[in-house]
Amino acid sequence: MSRNEIAEKLKDIMALALGNKVDLGKCTEESNLTTDLGLNSVGILYVVIAIEEFFGISFGDVSFGDFQCVGDVINYIEEQIKQ
């Protein structure tokens, strides 16, 4: 799966978590998960579960709070898929 495919799927997952609150068309890898996208604790929980299920990975010892921007999440997903 390419980086662009991961990014597009991640946008789909976040769109479901955020509803229509944010225009994800303007979402970039530099977009901050909380300040730019407005993810709250419930949204983060939904996103984590959806990422784990779709990509078949686990956040395990990593806290989603360790990720600042969309690019951080994409990097983590890429690393986990390669393993």
Secondary structure, 3 states (H helix, E strand, C coil): CCHHHHHHHHHHHHHHHHCCCCCHHHCCCCCECCCCCCCCHHHHHHHHHHHHHHHCCCCCCCCHHHCCEHHHHHHHHHHHHHC
